[in-house]
Amino acid sequence: MKRRVGDSGQQLLEVVRSVRRRWRARQLVQGGAVVLGAGFIVFFASTFGVDRLRFDDSAVLIFRIVLWTSLAGLVAWFLVRPLLRRVSDAQVALYLEEHEPSLQ
């Protein structure tokens, strides 16, 4: 049995969807910034390590593996994981209530 939603209920659902999209975009931007910053740190640490070991073949291979594994882990943790999390309408409404008190 489907419930019919009135005009005001439909408008509220549109607001909730819009907020959810903006929240996901914010998560994506924040995650991307963290991945980019941490990725540069790992990259520079790898280049420093390879330089200190005088570009030994095994050191280059090991640091390359460490770099790509770290980047994959950062992407999974800071981009994929937050975007896969389901946010209920109630959570979005609570977020709206906390961050936009003028909506009541």
Phi and psi in degrees as GROMACS dihedral restraints (atoms count N, CA, C in turn):
[ dihedral_restraints ]
;  ai    aj    ak    al  type     phi  dphi    fc
    3     4     5     6     1   -92.0    20    10
    4     5     6     7     1   141.5    20    10
    6     7     8     9     1   -93.0    20    10
    7     8     9    10     1   138.9    20    10
    9    10    11    12     1   -91.1    20    10
   10    11    12    13     1   137.3    20    10
   12    13    14    15     1  -106.4    20    10
   13    14    15    16     1   131.5    20    10
   15    16    17    18     1   -71.8    20    10
   16    17    18    19     1   178.3    20    10
   18    19    20    21     1   -60.3    20    10
   19    20    21    22     1   -43.4    20    10
   21    22    23    24     1   -67.7    20    10
   22    23    24    25     1   -37.2    20    10
   24    25    26    27     1   -66.3    20    10
   25    26    27    28     1   -38.0    20    10
   27    28    29    30     1   -65.9    20    10
   28    29    30    31     1   -40.6    20    10
   30    31    32    33     1   -64.5    20    10
   31    32    33    34     1   -40.1    20    10
   33    34    35    36     1   -63.5    20    10
   34    35    36    37     1   -42.2    20    10
   36    37    38    39     1   -63.0    20    10
   37    38    39    40     1   -37.7    20    10
   39    40    41    42     1   -64.6    20    10
   40    41    42    43     1   -40.4    20    10
   42    43    44    45     1   -63.8    20    10
   43    44    45    46     1   -43.6    20    10
   45    46    47    48     1   -62.5    20    10
   46    47    48    49     1   -43.0    20    10
   48    49    50    51     1   -63.4    20    10
   49    50    51    52     1   -41.5    20    10
   51    52    53    54     1   -63.1    20    10
   52    53    54    55     1   -43.8    20    10
   54    55    56    57     1   -64.3    20    10
   55    56    57    58     1   -40.9    20    10
   57    58    59    60     1   -61.4    20    10
   58    59    60    61     1   -41.9    20    10
   60    61    62    63     1   -63.8    20    10
   61    62    63    64     1   -44.4    20    10
   63    64    65    66     1   -66.0    20    10
   64    65    66    67     1   -37.0    20    10
   66    67    68    69     1   -64.5    20    10
   67    68    69    70     1   -42.5    20    10
   69    70    71    72     1   -64.8    20    10
   70    71    72    73     1   -39.3    20    10
   72    73    74    75     1   -63.4    20    10
   73    74    75    76     1   -39.8    20    10
   75    76    77    78     1   -64.3    20    10
   76    77    78    79     1   -42.3    20    10
   78    79    80    81     1   -60.8    20    10
   79    80    81    82     1   -40.6    20    10
   81    82    83    84     1   -64.2    20    10
   82    83    84    85     1   -44.2    20    10
   84    85    86    87     1   -67.0    20    10
   85    86    87    88     1   -44.9    20    10
   87    88    89    90     1   -63.3    20    10
   88    89    90    91     1   -44.5    20    10
   90    91    92    93     1   -62.9    20    10
   91    92    93    94     1   -40.7    20    10
   93    94    95    96     1   -63.0    20    10
   94    95    96    97     1   -39.1    20    10
   96    97    98    99     1   -65.2    20    10
   97    98    99   100     1   -42.5    20    10
   99   100   101   102     1   -65.3    20    10
  100   101   102   103     1   -44.5    20    10
  102   103   104   105     1   -61.7    20    10
  103   104   105   106     1   -42.9    20    10
  105   106   107   108     1   -64.0    20    10
  106   107   108   109     1   -48.1    20    10
  108   109   110   111     1   -63.8    20    10
  109   110   111   112     1   -49.1    20    10
  111   112   113   114     1   -67.7    20    10
  112   113   114   115     1   -34.0    20    10
  114   115   116   117     1   -62.7    20    10
  115   116   117   118     1   -40.9    20    10
  117   118   119   120     1   -64.3    20    10
  118   119   120   121     1   -40.3    20    10
  120   121   122   123     1   -61.9    20    10
  121   122   123   124     1   -46.2    20    10
  123   124   125   126     1   -64.1    20    10
  124   125   126   127     1   -40.4    20    10
  126   127   128   129     1   -61.7    20    10
  127   128   129   130     1   -48.6    20    10
  129   130   131   132     1   -67.3    20    10
  130   131   132   133     1   -35.7    20    10
  132   133   134   135     1   -64.3    20    10
  133   134   135   136     1   -38.8    20    10
  135   136   137   138     1   -66.2    20    10
  136   137   138   139     1   -44.1    20    10
  138   139   140   141     1   -65.0    20    10
  139   140   141   142     1   -37.1    20    10
  141   142   143   144     1   -64.4    20    10
  142   143   144   145     1   -44.1    20    10
  144   145   146   147     1   -64.2    20    10
  145   146   147   148     1   -42.3    20    10
  147   148   149   150     1   -65.4    20    10
  148   149   150   151     1   -39.6    20    10
  150   151   152   153     1   -65.4    20    10
  151   152   153   154     1   -43.0    20    10
  153   154   155   156     1   -64.0    20    10
  154   155   156   157     1   -31.3    20    10
  156   157   158   159     1   -92.6    20    10
  157   158   159   160     1    14.1    20    10
  159   160   161   162     1    56.8    20    10
  160   161   162   163     1    41.4    20    10
  162   163   164   165     1    56.1    20    10
  163   164   165   166     1    36.0    20    10
  165   166   167   168     1   -61.3    20    10
  166   167   168   169     1   141.2    20    10
  168   169   170   171     1   -56.9    20    10
  169   170   171   172     1   -43.9    20    10
  171   172   173   174     1   -68.5    20    10
  172   173   174   175     1   -34.8    20    10
  174   175   176   177     1   -66.0    20    10
  175   176   177   178     1   -41.3    20    10
  177   178   179   180     1   -61.4    20    10
  178   179   180   181     1   -45.3    20    10
  180   181   182   183     1   -63.2    20    10
  181   182   183   184     1   -45.9    20    10
  183   184   185   186     1   -63.7    20    10
  184   185   186   187     1   -47.0    20    10
  186   187   188   189     1   -68.2    20    10
  187   188   189   190     1   -30.9    20    10
  189   190   191   192     1   -65.8    20    10
  190   191   192   193     1   -42.9    20    10
  192   193   194   195     1   -64.3    20    10
  193   194   195   196     1   -43.9    20    10
  195   196   197   198     1   -61.3    20    10
  196   197   198   199     1   -42.9    20    10
  198   199   200   201     1   -62.6    20    10
  199   200   201   202     1   -50.6    20    10
  201   202   203   204     1   -68.2    20    10
  202   203   204   205     1   -36.7    20    10
  204   205   206   207     1   -66.0    20    10
  205   206   207   208     1   -41.8    20    10
  207   208   209   210     1   -63.6    20    10
  208   209   210   211     1   -43.7    20    10
  210   211   212   213     1   -63.3    20    10
  211   212   213   214     1   -41.6    20    10
  213   214   215   216     1   -63.7    20    10
  214   215   216   217     1   -41.7    20    10
  216   217   218   219     1   -64.6    20    10
  217   218   219   220     1   -41.0    20    10
  219   220   221   222     1   -64.0    20    10
  220   221   222   223     1   -43.4    20    10
  222   223   224   225     1   -62.8    20    10
  223   224   225   226     1   -44.5    20    10
  225   226   227   228     1   -63.6    20    10
  226   227   228   229     1   -41.9    20    10
  228   229   230   231     1   -77.5    20    10
  229   230   231   232     1   -42.2    20    10
  231   232   233   234     1  -100.3    20    10
  232   233   234   235     1   -12.9    20    10
  234   235   236   237     1  -115.9    20    10
  235   236   237   238     1   -54.3    20    10
  237   238   239   240     1   -72.1    20    10
  238   239   240   241     1   -48.2    20    10
  240   241   242   243     1   -58.8    20    10
  241   242   243   244     1   -48.3    20    10
  243   244   245   246     1   -66.0    20    10
  244   245   246   247     1   -32.1    20    10
  246   247   248   249     1   -77.8    20    10
  247   248   249   250     1   -22.3    20    10
  249   250   251   252     1   -81.1    20    10
  250   251   252   253     1   -18.8    20    10
  252   253   254   255     1   -66.6    20    10
  253   254   255   256     1   128.8    20    10
  255   256   257   258     1   -82.7    20    10
  256   257   258   259     1   133.1    20    10
  258   259   260   261     1  -114.8    20    10
  259   260   261   262     1   122.3    20    10
  261   262   263   264     1   -77.0    20    10
  262   263   264   265     1   163.1    20    10
  264   265   266   267     1   -60.9    20    10
  265   266   267   268     1   -35.1    20    10
  267   268   269   270     1   -65.2    20    10
  268   269   270   271     1   -40.5    20    10
  270   271   272   273     1   -65.8    20    10
  271   272   273   274     1   -40.2    20    10
  273   274   275   276     1   -65.2    20    10
  274   275   276   277     1   -42.2    20    10
  276   277   278   279     1   -62.8    20    10
  277   278   279   280     1   -40.5    20    10
  279   280   281   282     1   -64.3    20    10
  280   281   282   283     1   -42.6    20    10
  282   283   284   285     1   -59.4    20    10
  283   284   285   286     1   -44.7    20    10
  285   286   287   288     1   -61.3    20    10
  286   287   288   289     1   -44.5    20    10
  288   289   290   291     1   -62.3    20    10
  289   290   291   292     1   -39.6    20    10
  291   292   293   294     1   -74.4    20    10
  292   293   294   295     1   -36.8    20    10
  294   295   296   297     1   -99.8    20    10
  295   296   297   298     1   -11.7    20    10
  297   298   299   300     1  -138.9    20    10
  298   299   300   301     1    75.6    20    10
  300   301   302   303     1   -66.1    20    10
  301   302   303   304     1   -17.2    20    10
  303   304   305   306     1   -69.2    20    10
  304   305   306   307     1   -19.5    20    10
  306   307   308   309     1   -75.9    20    10
  307   308   309   310     1   -23.2    20    10
